[in-house]
Amino acid sequence: MSLINTAVQPFKTTAFLNGKFIDVSDETLKGKWSVLIFMPAAFTFNCPTEVEDAAENYAEFQKAKAEVYIVTTDTHFSHKVWHETSPAVGKAKFPLVGDPTHVLTNAFGVHIPEEGLALRGTFIINPEGIIKTAEIHSNEIARDVKETLRKLKAAQYTAAHPGEVCPAKWNEGAKTIAPSLDLVGKI
C-alpha cells in the first residue's frame, strides 16, 4: 500500500541535535514541512556523503521553511559520536534521529528485517503530517538532495495553488499546468 497522502503514524524517539538530545515525534513534524531521509546506519561508507550533501544544502531547506531529519536504526548516542568523529556528519545542523526499535523504518516501509537496517528512503511531509512524496531505493545508490529540494518546492507550490500541477523537470518559477479537458491529447 502506498504511503502517499497518508498521515505519519504516531512515534516518539530521540535525536542528536547541536550538542543535545531532543525528543522527536509525529507531533514534532506538524506545523512545518519536513523531510525524512532514511539511511542504513551510522559509520557506513555512503551515508556520510548524504549527510554532508544535506548539510551543504540545509540553508535552502530552511529558506523553504522545511526541517530535515536524518534517520538511521542506530541510537542517538551513536549519532552523537558519529557527529563528533566524522568531518562530513559534523556539518549537520539538523536532527540525527535514532530508530533502534525500528518503529519509523517499519512505518515508512524501509526496514530490512534480516539486516536490522534501513533502505535509503526520502519522504516529504506537509505541515499537516501528510506524506506527499516517497522515494525508496537500494542502499548502494546515494541520493542528490537537490532533487529532494526540487520535489519539496513542487509539493509546496501545488499545496499553495490547488488545481495546478508541476510538469516533468519543473523548478521553482517555471510554468505549471492547470489540467483541463481541453489539454487532453495536446501536450
KOLKE-656887 format. One line per field, with one value per atom (N, C-alpha, C): x negated, y negated, z; atom name; residue number from 1; residue in three letters. Coordinates in steps of 0.2 Angstrom, whole numbers, plus 5000, padded with zeros to 4 digits. Last residue first. Layout:
KOLKE-656887
px: [X; ...];
py: [Y; ...];
pz: [Z; ...];
name: [CA; ...];
resi: [NUM; ...];
resn: [ALA; ...];
***
This chain:
KOLKE-656887
px: [5004; 4997; 4992; 5016; 5012; 5006; 5023; 5020; 5017; 5031; 5031; 5029; 5034; 5027; 5026; 5048; 5045; 5038; 5050; 5052; 5049; 5035; 5042; 5044; 5024; 5027; 5034; 5013; 5019; 5023; 4995; 5001; 5007; 4982; 4986; 4991; 4966; 4973; 4976; 4954; 4956; 4964; 4952; 4953; 4955; 4943; 4947; 4946; 4945; 4941; 4945; 4950; 4952; 4947; 4947; 4942; 4944; 4964; 4958; 4952; 4976; 4974; 4967; 4986; 4980; 4977; 5003; 4998; 4992; 5017; 5011; 5007; 5027; 5029; 5023; 5020; 5024; 5026; 5007; 5010; 5014; 5000; 5002; 5007; 4997; 5002; 5004; 4989; 4996; 5000; 4978; 4981; 4988; 4974; 4976; 4980; 4970; 4976; 4978; 4960; 4966; 4971; 4951; 4954; 4960; 4948; 4951; 4954; 4942; 4948; 4952; 4930; 4935; 4942; 4925; 4927; 4932; 4922; 4927; 4929; 4912; 4919; 4924; 4902; 4905; 4912; 4898; 4903; 4906; 4896; 4894; 4899; 4891; 4896; 4892; 4883; 4884; 4888; 4885; 4886; 4887; 4885; 4878; 4879; 4897; 4893; 4886; 4912; 4906; 4901; 4925; 4921; 4915; 4939; 4935; 4931; 4948; 4943; 4939; 4963; 4959; 4954; 4972; 4968; 4964; 4982; 4983; 4978; 4989; 4984; 4986; 4995; 4997; 4991; 4994; 4992; 4994; 4997; 5002; 5000; 4986; 4987; 4993; 4980; 4983; 4984; 4965; 4971; 4974; 4956; 4958; 4965; 4944; 4951; 4952; 4933; 4934; 4941; 4922; 4929; 4929; 4912; 4912; 4919; 4917; 4916; 4915; 4910; 4915; 4912; 4907; 4905; 4911; 4908; 4909; 4908; 4907; 4901; 4902; 4919; 4914; 4907; 4928; 4928; 4922; 4926; 4923; 4923; 4938; 4935; 4932; 4946; 4939; 4935; 4959; 4958; 4951; 4962; 4961; 4959; 4964; 4969; 4969; 4951; 4956; 4962; 4943; 4942; 4947; 4950; 4950; 4949; 4947; 4954; 4954; 4935; 4937; 4944; 4928; 4934; 4937; 4919; 4916; 4922; 4918; 4923; 4921; 4913; 4911; 4918; 4909; 4914; 4912; 4902; 4900; 4904; 4908; 4908; 4906; 4895; 4902; 4902; 4883; 4886; 4893; 4868; 4876; 4878; 4855; 4858; 4865; 4851; 4851; 4854; 4852; 4858; 4857; 4838; 4844; 4851; 4830; 4830; 4836; 4835; 4835; 4835; 4836; 4830; 4829; 4847; 4841; 4835; 4857; 4857; 4850; 4855; 4854; 4853; 4858; 4851; 4850; 4872; 4868; 4861; 4877; 4877; 4872; 4876; 4871; 4871; 4886; 4879; 4874; 4897; 4895; 4888; 4894; 4896; 4894; 4899; 4894; 4897; 4906; 4908; 4903; 4908; 4905; 4907; 4912; 4915; 4911; 4912; 4908; 4910; 4923; 4922; 4918; 4925; 4923; 4921; 4939; 4934; 4932; 4943; 4943; 4938; 4943; 4947; 4948; 4935; 4941; 4945; 4924; 4927; 4934; 4920; 4923; 4926; 4916; 4922; 4925; 4905; 4910; 4917; 4897; 4899; 4905; 4893; 4898; 4901; 4884; 4890; 4895; 4874; 4872; 4878; 4882; 4879; 4877; 4884; 4890; 4887; 4871; 4875; 4881; 4868; 4864; 4868; 4876; 4877; 4874; 4871; 4878; 4879; 4858; 4859; 4866; 4862; 4859; 4859; 4867; 4871; 4868; 4857; 4860; 4864; 4851; 4847; 4851; 4856; 4856; 4852; 4859; 4852; 4852; 4876; 4871; 4864; 4886; 4883; 4878; 4895; 4895; 4892; 4907; 4901; 4900; 4920; 4918; 4911; 4925; 4920; 4918; 4939; 4936; 4931; 4943; 4940; 4937; 4958; 4952; 4950; 4965; 4964; 4958; 4975; 4970; 4969; 4985; 4984; 4979; 4977; 4983; 4981; 4966; 4967; 4972; 4970; 4964; 4964; 4979; 4981; 4976; 4971; 4975; 4978; 4956; 4962; 4966; 4941; 4944; 4950; 4931; 4937; 4939; 4913; 4920; 4925; 4898; 4903; 4909; 4885; 4890; 4894; 4877; 4874; 4879; 4886; 4882; 4879; 4895; 4895; 4891; 4900; 4895; 4895; 4916; 4912; 4906; 4928; 4923; 4918; 4946; 4939; 4935; 4962; 4958; 4951; 4976; 4970; 4967; 4991; 4988; 4981; 4988; 4990; 4987; 4993; 4987; 4990; 5007; 5004; 4998; 5005; 5007; 5004; 5001; 5007; 5010; 4992; 4994; 5000; 4989; 4990; 4992; 4997; 4993; 4994; 4996; 5000; 4996];
py: [4911; 4910; 4915; 4914; 4908; 4907; 4924; 4926; 4920; 4913; 4920; 4921; 4899; 4901; 4909; 4898; 4895; 4897; 4903; 4907; 4905; 4898; 4897; 4902; 4893; 4898; 4897; 4881; 4882; 4887; 4882; 4884; 4884; 4870; 4876; 4877; 4863; 4864; 4870; 4859; 4862; 4862; 4856; 4851; 4853; 4871; 4865; 4859; 4883; 4880; 4873; 4898; 4892; 4889; 4910; 4906; 4899; 4912; 4915; 4910; 4900; 4905; 4907; 4898; 4897; 4902; 4892; 4897; 4895; 4884; 4884; 4890; 4886; 4886; 4885; 4875; 4881; 4880; 4869; 4867; 4874; 4874; 4867; 4865; 4886; 4885; 4878; 4884; 4887; 4886; 4879; 4875; 4878; 4889; 4883; 4879; 4899; 4900; 4894; 4891; 4893; 4895; 4891; 4884; 4886; 4904; 4901; 4894; 4907; 4910; 4907; 4899; 4898; 4901; 4906; 4899; 4897; 4918; 4918; 4911; 4914; 4917; 4917; 4911; 4905; 4908; 4922; 4918; 4913; 4937; 4930; 4926; 4953; 4948; 4941; 4968; 4962; 4957; 4985; 4979; 4973; 4996; 4994; 4988; 4998; 4994; 4992; 4995; 4999; 4995; 4983; 4987; 4991; 4973; 4979; 4982; 4959; 4962; 4967; 4950; 4956; 4958; 4935; 4939; 4945; 4933; 4930; 4933; 4937; 4939; 4937; 4926; 4930; 4931; 4916; 4923; 4928; 4903; 4907; 4914; 4899; 4896; 4900; 4914; 4907; 4905; 4922; 4922; 4915; 4933; 4926; 4926; 4945; 4943; 4936; 4957; 4950; 4948; 4971; 4968; 4961; 4984; 4977; 4974; 4996; 4994; 4986; 4999; 4996; 4996; 5015; 5008; 5005; 5028; 5023; 5016; 5038; 5034; 5029; 5044; 5048; 5044; 5032; 5036; 5040; 5017; 5023; 5028; 5004; 5008; 5015; 4995; 4995; 5000; 4991; 4996; 4997; 4983; 4980; 4985; 4991; 4987; 4984; 4997; 5001; 4997; 4985; 4989; 4994; 4982; 4977; 4981; 4993; 4991; 4986; 4998; 4999; 4997; 4996; 5000; 5002; 4986; 4993; 4998; 4973; 4978; 4985; 4957; 4964; 4968; 4943; 4947; 4954; 4929; 4935; 4940; 4913; 4919; 4925; 4902; 4904; 4910; 4898; 4894; 4895; 4907; 4907; 4902; 4908; 4902; 4901; 4920; 4915; 4908; 4928; 4928; 4923; 4925; 4924; 4924; 4929; 4922; 4921; 4939; 4939; 4931; 4937; 4940; 4940; 4931; 4929; 4932; 4939; 4931; 4929; 4951; 4950; 4943; 4948; 4950; 4949; 4945; 4940; 4942; 4957; 4951; 4946; 4966; 4967; 4961; 4960; 4960; 4961; 4963; 4956; 4955; 4978; 4974; 4967; 4983; 4983; 4979; 4983; 4988; 4988; 4966; 4972; 4977; 4951; 4956; 4963; 4934; 4940; 4945; 4921; 4926; 4932; 4904; 4910; 4915; 4893; 4896; 4903; 4878; 4886; 4888; 4866; 4867; 4874; 4863; 4866; 4868; 4860; 4855; 4857; 4873; 4868; 4862; 4878; 4881; 4876; 4870; 4870; 4873; 4873; 4866; 4866; 4886; 4885; 4878; 4891; 4888; 4886; 4896; 4891; 4887; 4906; 4901; 4895; 4915; 4912; 4906; 4919; 4916; 4912; 4925; 4919; 4915; 4936; 4931; 4924; 4942; 4940; 4935; 4946; 4941; 4938; 4954; 4948; 4943; 4966; 4962; 4955; 4974; 4969; 4964; 4981; 4978; 4972; 4979; 4983; 4979; 4973; 4976; 4981; 4977; 4973; 4977; 4985; 4984; 4979; 4982; 4989; 4988; 4968; 4971; 4978; 4957; 4963; 4966; 4942; 4945; 4951; 4932; 4938; 4941; 4916; 4920; 4926; 4906; 4910; 4914; 4890; 4895; 4899; 4888; 4885; 4891; 4893; 4886; 4883; 4909; 4905; 4897; 4915; 4914; 4910; 4917; 4913; 4911; 4927; 4920; 4915; 4938; 4936; 4929; 4933; 4937; 4935; 4932; 4931; 4935; 4924; 4929; 4927; 4922; 4920; 4925; 4919; 4924; 4921; 4908; 4910; 4916; 4904; 4905; 4907; 4903; 4897; 4898; 4916; 4910; 4905; 4933; 4929; 4922; 4939; 4937; 4933; 4952; 4947; 4945; 4953; 4956; 4950; 4959; 4954; 4957; 4959; 4961; 4956; 4962; 4960; 4963; 4961; 4964; 4962; 4948; 4951; 4954; 4951; 4947; 4951; 4951; 4954; 4950; 4947; 4944; 4948; 4962; 4956; 4953; 4975; 4970; 4963; 4989; 4983; 4978; 5006; 5000; 4994];
pz: [4874; 4877; 4874; 4869; 4866; 4869; 4875; 4869; 4865; 4885; 4883; 4876; 4887; 4886; 4884; 4889; 4883; 4882; 4902; 4896; 4890; 4912; 4909; 4903; 4924; 4920; 4918; 4922; 4925; 4921; 4925; 4921; 4925; 4926; 4929; 4924; 4923; 4921; 4924; 4936; 4929; 4929; 4949; 4945; 4937; 4953; 4956; 4951; 4940; 4945; 4947; 4932; 4935; 4940; 4926; 4927; 4929; 4922; 4922; 4922; 4930; 4925; 4926; 4943; 4941; 4936; 4942; 4943; 4940; 4950; 4946; 4947; 4960; 4953; 4948; 4972; 4971; 4963; 4977; 4971; 4969; 4988; 4988; 4982; 4984; 4990; 4991; 4974; 4972; 4978; 4981; 4976; 4975; 4989; 4992; 4987; 4979; 4984; 4987; 4973; 4969; 4974; 4984; 4982; 4977; 4986; 4991; 4988; 4973; 4975; 4981; 4975; 4969; 4971; 4986; 4987; 4981; 4980; 4986; 4987; 4971; 4968; 4974; 4980; 4976; 4973; 4986; 4989; 4985; 4978; 4977; 4980; 4986; 4983; 4982; 4982; 4986; 4982; 4981; 4977; 4981; 4989; 4986; 4982; 4994; 4998; 4995; 4983; 4986; 4989; 4988; 4983; 4987; 4988; 4991; 4986; 4991; 4986; 4990; 4991; 4994; 4989; 4996; 4991; 4995; 5006; 5000; 4994; 5021; 5017; 5009; 5033; 5027; 5023; 5043; 5044; 5039; 5039; 5042; 5044; 5032; 5039; 5043; 5023; 5023; 5031; 5020; 5024; 5024; 5010; 5011; 5014; 5012; 5012; 5014; 5006; 5007; 5007; 5010; 5009; 5010; 5009; 5008; 5006; 5021; 5015; 5014; 5038; 5033; 5026; 5047; 5044; 5040; 5050; 5055; 5053; 5041; 5042; 5048; 5039; 5040; 5042; 5038; 5044; 5045; 5033; 5031; 5037; 5032; 5036; 5032; 5025; 5023; 5027; 5028; 5023; 5021; 5038; 5032; 5026; 5049; 5047; 5040; 5050; 5048; 5046; 5053; 5047; 5045; 5066; 5060; 5053; 5074; 5073; 5067; 5077; 5070; 5069; 5089; 5089; 5082; 5085; 5087; 5087; 5078; 5077; 5079; 5080; 5081; 5081; 5069; 5073; 5074; 5070; 5068; 5072; 5065; 5070; 5066; 5059; 5059; 5063; 5055; 5060; 5061; 5050; 5051; 5057; 5050; 5047; 5048; 5054; 5059; 5056; 5043; 5048; 5052; 5039; 5034; 5039; 5049; 5047; 5042; 5062; 5055; 5053; 5076; 5073; 5066; 5080; 5083; 5080; 5074; 5073; 5075; 5080; 5073; 5071; 5093; 5092; 5084; 5091; 5094; 5093; 5086; 5082; 5085; 5097; 5091; 5087; 5104; 5107; 5101; 5097; 5097; 5100; 5088; 5094; 5093; 5072; 5077; 5083; 5060; 5065; 5071; 5056; 5055; 5060; 5048; 5052; 5050; 5048; 5045; 5050; 5043; 5049; 5045; 5040; 5038; 5044; 5038; 5043; 5040; 5029; 5030; 5035; 5023; 5029; 5030; 5013; 5011; 5017; 5020; 5017; 5014; 5025; 5030; 5026; 5013; 5016; 5021; 5011; 5006; 5009; 5021; 5021; 5016; 5018; 5023; 5023; 5009; 5006; 5011; 5017; 5012; 5009; 5023; 5027; 5022; 5012; 5016; 5020; 5010; 5005; 5008; 5022; 5020; 5015; 5022; 5027; 5025; 5011; 5010; 5016; 5015; 5010; 5009; 5026; 5027; 5021; 5018; 5022; 5024; 5012; 5008; 5012; 5024; 5019; 5015; 5041; 5035; 5030; 5053; 5052; 5046; 5055; 5056; 5054; 5042; 5048; 5049; 5030; 5033; 5041; 5031; 5029; 5033; 5027; 5030; 5027; 5029; 5025; 5029; 5029; 5032; 5027; 5030; 5025; 5029; 5032; 5035; 5029; 5035; 5030; 5033; 5050; 5045; 5040; 5058; 5058; 5053; 5063; 5061; 5062; 5069; 5061; 5059; 5082; 5080; 5073; 5081; 5083; 5081; 5080; 5074; 5075; 5088; 5087; 5081; 5097; 5090; 5090; 5109; 5108; 5101; 5109; 5109; 5107; 5116; 5114; 5114; 5109; 5114; 5111; 5099; 5106; 5111; 5088; 5090; 5097; 5091; 5088; 5091; 5090; 5092; 5088; 5096; 5091; 5094; 5100; 5102; 5097; 5098; 5098; 5100; 5094; 5098; 5099; 5083; 5085; 5090; 5073; 5079; 5081; 5055; 5061; 5067; 5044; 5048; 5054; 5033; 5039; 5042; 5016; 5022; 5028; 5003; 5006; 5012; 5001; 4998; 5001; 5004; 5009; 5007; 4996; 4996; 5002; 5000; 5000; 5000];
name: [N; CA; C; N; CA; C; N; CA; C; N; CA; C; N; CA; C; N; CA; C; N; CA; C; N; CA; C; N; CA; C; N; CA; C; N; CA; C; N; CA; C; N; CA; C; N; CA; C; N; CA; C; N; CA; C; N; CA; C; N; CA; C; N; CA; C; N; CA; C; N; CA; C; N; CA; C; N; CA; C; N; CA; C; N; CA; C; N; CA; C; N; CA; C; N; CA; C; N; CA; C; N; CA; C; N; CA; C; N; CA; C; N; CA; C; N; CA; C; N; CA; C; N; CA; C; N; CA; C; N; CA; C; N; CA; C; N; CA; C; N; CA; C; N; CA; C; N; CA; C; N; CA; C; N; CA; C; N; CA; C; N; CA; C; N; CA; C; N; CA; C; N; CA; C; N; CA; C; N; CA; C; N; CA; C; N; CA; C; N; CA; C; N; CA; C; N; CA; C; N; CA; C; N; CA; C; N; CA; C; N; CA; C; N; CA; C; N; CA; C; N; CA; C; N; CA; C; N; CA; C; N; CA; C; N; CA; C; N; CA; C; N; CA; C; N; CA; C; N; CA; C; N; CA; C; N; CA; C; N; CA; C; N; CA; C; N; CA; C; N; CA; C; N; CA; C; N; CA; C; N; CA; C; N; CA; C; N; CA; C; N; CA; C; N; CA; C; N; CA; C; N; CA; C; N; CA; C; N; CA; C; N; CA; C; N; CA; C; N; CA; C; N; CA; C; N; CA; C; N; CA; C; N; CA; C; N; CA; C; N; CA; C; N; CA; C; N; CA; C; N; CA; C; N; CA; C; N; CA; C; N; CA; C; N; CA; C; N; CA; C; N; CA; C; N; CA; C; N; CA; C; N; CA; C; N; CA; C; N; CA; C; N; CA; C; N; CA; C; N; CA; C; N; CA; C; N; CA; C; N; CA; C; N; CA; C; N; CA; C; N; CA; C; N; CA; C; N; CA; C; N; CA; C; N; CA; C; N; CA; C; N; CA; C; N; CA; C; N; CA; C; N; CA; C; N; CA; C; N; CA; C; N; CA; C; N; CA; C; N; CA; C; N; CA; C; N; CA; C; N; CA; C; N; CA; C; N; CA; C; N; CA; C; N; CA; C; N; CA; C; N; CA; C; N; CA; C; N; CA; C; N; CA; C; N; CA; C; N; CA; C; N; CA; C; N; CA; C; N; CA; C; N; CA; C; N; CA; C; N; CA; C; N; CA; C; N; CA; C; N; CA; C; N; CA; C; N; CA; C; N; CA; C; N; CA; C; N; CA; C; N; CA; C; N; CA; C; N; CA; C; N; CA; C; N; CA; C; N; CA; C; N; CA; C; N; CA; C; N; CA; C; N; CA; C; N; CA; C; N; CA; C; N; CA; C; N; CA; C; N; CA; C; N; CA; C; N; CA; C; N; CA; C; N; CA; C; N; CA; C; N; CA; C; N; CA; C; N; CA; C; N; CA; C];
resi: [187; 187; 187; 186; 186; 186; 185; 185; 185; 184; 184; 184; 183; 183; 183; 182; 182; 182; 181; 181; 181; 180; 180; 180; 179; 179; 179; 178; 178; 178; 177; 177; 177; 176; 176; 176; 175; 175; 175; 174; 174; 174; 173; 173; 173; 172; 172; 172; 171; 171; 171; 170; 170; 170; 169; 169; 169; 168; 168; 168; 167; 167; 167; 166; 166; 166; 165; 165; 165; 164; 164; 164; 163; 163; 163; 162; 162; 162; 161; 161; 161; 160; 160; 160; 159; 159; 159; 158; 158; 158; 157; 157; 157; 156; 156; 156; 155; 155; 155; 154; 154; 154; 153; 153; 153; 152; 152; 152; 151; 151; 151; 150; 150; 150; 149; 149; 149; 148; 148; 148; 147; 147; 147; 146; 146; 146; 145; 145; 145; 144; 144; 144; 143; 143; 143; 142; 142; 142; 141; 141; 141; 140; 140; 140; 139; 139; 139; 138; 138; 138; 137; 137; 137; 136; 136; 136; 135; 135; 135; 134; 134; 134; 133; 133; 133; 132; 132; 132; 131; 131; 131; 130; 130; 130; 129; 129; 129; 128; 128; 128; 127; 127; 127; 126; 126; 126; 125; 125; 125; 124; 124; 124; 123; 123; 123; 122; 122; 122; 121; 121; 121; 120; 120; 120; 119; 119; 119; 118; 118; 118; 117; 117; 117; 116; 116; 116; 115; 115; 115; 114; 114; 114; 113; 113; 113; 112; 112; 112; 111; 111; 111; 110; 110; 110; 109; 109; 109; 108; 108; 108; 107; 107; 107; 106; 106; 106; 105; 105; 105; 104; 104; 104; 103; 103; 103; 102; 102; 102; 101; 101; 101; 100; 100; 100; 99; 99; 99; 98; 98; 98; 97; 97; 97; 96; 96; 96; 95; 95; 95; 94; 94; 94; 93; 93; 93; 92; 92; 92; 91; 91; 91; 90; 90; 90; 89; 89; 89; 88; 88; 88; 87; 87; 87; 86; 86; 86; 85; 85; 85; 84; 84; 84; 83; 83; 83; 82; 82; 82; 81; 81; 81; 80; 80; 80; 79; 79; 79; 78; 78; 78; 77; 77; 77; 76; 76; 76; 75; 75; 75; 74; 74; 74; 73; 73; 73; 72; 72; 72; 71; 71; 71; 70; 70; 70; 69; 69; 69; 68; 68; 68; 67; 67; 67; 66; 66; 66; 65; 65; 65; 64; 64; 64; 63; 63; 63; 62; 62; 62; 61; 61; 61; 60; 60; 60; 59; 59; 59; 58; 58; 58; 57; 57; 57; 56; 56; 56; 55; 55; 55; 54; 54; 54; 53; 53; 53; 52; 52; 52; 51; 51; 51; 50; 50; 50; 49; 49; 49; 48; 48; 48; 47; 47; 47; 46; 46; 46; 45; 45; 45; 44; 44; 44; 43; 43; 43; 42; 42; 42; 41; 41; 41; 40; 40; 40; 39; 39; 39; 38; 38; 38; 37; 37; 37; 36; 36; 36; 35; 35; 35; 34; 34; 34; 33; 33; 33; 32; 32; 32; 31; 31; 31; 30; 30; 30; 29; 29; 29; 28; 28; 28; 27; 27; 27; 26; 26; 26; 25; 25; 25; 24; 24; 24; 23; 23; 23; 22; 22; 22; 21; 21; 21; 20; 20; 20; 19; 19; 19; 18; 18; 18; 17; 17; 17; 16; 16; 16; 15; 15; 15; 14; 14; 14; 13; 13; 13; 12; 12; 12; 11; 11; 11; 10; 10; 10; 9; 9; 9; 8; 8; 8; 7; 7; 7; 6; 6; 6; 5; 5; 5; 4; 4; 4; 3; 3; 3; 2; 2; 2; 1; 1; 1];
resn: [ILE; ILE; ILE; LYS; LYS; LYS; GLY; GLY; GLY; VAL; VAL; VAL; LEU; LEU; LEU; ASP; ASP; ASP; LEU; LEU; LEU; SER; SER; SER; PRO; PRO; PRO; ALA; ALA; ALA; ILE; ILE; ILE; THR; THR; THR; LYS; LYS; LYS; ALA; ALA; ALA; GLY; GLY; GLY; GLU; GLU; GLU; ASN; ASN; ASN; TRP; TRP; TRP; LYS; LYS; LYS; ALA; ALA; ALA; PRO; PRO; PRO; CYS; CYS; CYS; VAL; VAL; VAL; GLU; GLU; GLU; GLY; GLY; GLY; PRO; PRO; PRO; HIS; HIS; HIS; ALA; ALA; ALA; ALA; ALA; ALA; THR; THR; THR; TYR; TYR; TYR; GLN; GLN; GLN; ALA; ALA; ALA; ALA; ALA; ALA; LYS; LYS; LYS; LEU; LEU; LEU; LYS; LYS; LYS; ARG; ARG; ARG; LEU; LEU; LEU; THR; THR; THR; GLU; GLU; GLU; LYS; LYS; LYS; VAL; VAL; VAL; ASP; ASP; ASP; ARG; ARG; ARG; ALA; ALA; ALA; ILE; ILE; ILE; GLU; GLU; GLU; ASN; ASN; ASN; SER; SER; SER; HIS; HIS; HIS; ILE; ILE; ILE; GLU; GLU; GLU; ALA; ALA; ALA; THR; THR; THR; LYS; LYS; LYS; ILE; ILE; ILE; ILE; ILE; ILE; GLY; GLY; GLY; GLU; GLU; GLU; PRO; PRO; PRO; ASN; ASN; ASN; ILE; ILE; ILE; ILE; ILE; ILE; PHE; PHE; PHE; THR; THR; THR; GLY; GLY; GLY; ARG; ARG; ARG; LEU; LEU; LEU; ALA; ALA; ALA; LEU; LEU; LEU; GLY; GLY; GLY; GLU; GLU; GLU; GLU; GLU; GLU; PRO; PRO; PRO; ILE; ILE; ILE; HIS; HIS; HIS; VAL; VAL; VAL; GLY; GLY; GLY; PHE; PHE; PHE; ALA; ALA; ALA; ASN; ASN; ASN; THR; THR; THR; LEU; LEU; LEU; VAL; VAL; VAL; HIS; HIS; HIS; THR; THR; THR; PRO; PRO; PRO; ASP; ASP; ASP; GLY; GLY; GLY; VAL; VAL; VAL; LEU; LEU; LEU; PRO; PRO; PRO; PHE; PHE; PHE; LYS; LYS; LYS; ALA; ALA; ALA; LYS; LYS; LYS; GLY; GLY; GLY; VAL; VAL; VAL; ALA; ALA; ALA; PRO; PRO; PRO; SER; SER; SER; THR; THR; THR; GLU; GLU; GLU; HIS; HIS; HIS; TRP; TRP; TRP; VAL; VAL; VAL; LYS; LYS; LYS; HIS; HIS; HIS; SER; SER; SER; PHE; PHE; PHE; HIS; HIS; HIS; THR; THR; THR; ASP; ASP; ASP; THR; THR; THR; THR; THR; THR; VAL; VAL; VAL; ILE; ILE; ILE; TYR; TYR; TYR; VAL; VAL; VAL; GLU; GLU; GLU; ALA; ALA; ALA; LYS; LYS; LYS; ALA; ALA; ALA; LYS; LYS; LYS; GLN; GLN; GLN; PHE; PHE; PHE; GLU; GLU; GLU; ALA; ALA; ALA; TYR; TYR; TYR; ASN; ASN; ASN; GLU; GLU; GLU; ALA; ALA; ALA; ALA; ALA; ALA; ASP; ASP; ASP; GLU; GLU; GLU; VAL; VAL; VAL; GLU; GLU; GLU; THR; THR; THR; PRO; PRO; PRO; CYS; CYS; CYS; ASN; ASN; ASN; PHE; PHE; PHE; THR; THR; THR; PHE; PHE; PHE; ALA; ALA; ALA; ALA; ALA; ALA; PRO; PRO; PRO; MET; MET; MET; PHE; PHE; PHE; ILE; ILE; ILE; LEU; LEU; LEU; VAL; VAL; VAL; SER; SER; SER; TRP; TRP; TRP; LYS; LYS; LYS; GLY; GLY; GLY; LYS; LYS; LYS; LEU; LEU; LEU; THR; THR; THR; GLU; GLU; GLU; ASP; ASP; ASP; SER; SER; SER; VAL; VAL; VAL; ASP; ASP; ASP; ILE; ILE; ILE; PHE; PHE; PHE; LYS; LYS; LYS; GLY; GLY; GLY; ASN; ASN; ASN; LEU; LEU; LEU; PHE; PHE; PHE; ALA; ALA; ALA; THR; THR; THR; THR; THR; THR; LYS; LYS; LYS; PHE; PHE; PHE; PRO; PRO; PRO; GLN; GLN; GLN; VAL; VAL; VAL; ALA; ALA; ALA; THR; THR; THR; ASN; ASN; ASN; ILE; ILE; ILE; LEU; LEU; LEU; SER; SER; SER; MET; MET; MET];
***
